[in-house]
Amino acid sequence: MHFLLCELENALAKPGCPICRKIRESENTFFAWFGVEYFHDFRMHEMLSNGGFCARHAEHLLSAGPLLSEAFRYITVRRKQFLLDFAARAASPPAAWLARLKPLSALRAYLFRRAKKALLPTKPCPACAAAEDTRRLFIKVLTTFLVHEPNRLKYRQNPGLCWRHLQDVLNAAPELPVILFLLDCHREQYQKKGQESEVRSQKGENIQNPS
């Protein structure tokens, strides 16, 4: 826990949301290891064949190049076999017998529902799973960190939680004083941001209307 608290304090000392920062770092670490080790790991191939990367994380793989050939070859073979097996089941005697009992449109609807269910990802995007683990971990670390009054003073100097992760931390906070502190701290932060926005807006109007 001491190491994680040090990691959190380092993130708190930098601009922006500390939870977002740790999530980005975990994603970068995941893809760094993917390029070194995971791209030929059988368990990773199995996971990808049952779900794959989400659209956002798939973009990270563009730089991996030839390293992914083995992974993609495995995934395509698995998915091709699945489609062949499903087509065989659709053409099997039970399916033909069902076609005599049901109108063709009903049979097509039945097979479509089966195919849709089977084609849904059975595993989450592994990069998303790593990011979610990091999010949960550092929300817990931050709530533990804020239990102590000296740490709250450190946090108040740079209250960087984004709106989404502020909500997460408020929901996970173990003690009422932590919740009240966060509410007060970020109320001041948003009040200050509002005042700064108003000043910038007025300066913009003055630039447009010098008179």
Secondary structure, DSSP 8 states (H G I E B T S, - for coil): -HHHHHHHHHHHTSSS-HHHHHHHHHHHHHHHHHHHTGGG-HHHHHHHHTT---HHHHGGGGGTGGGGHHHHHHHHHHHHHHHHHHHHHHTSHHHHHHHHHS-HHHHHHHHHHHHHHHHS-SS--HHHHHHHHHHHHHHHHHHHHTTSHHHHHHHHHS----HHHHHHHHHH-SSHHHHHHHHHHHHHHHHHHHHHHHHHHHHHHHHH---
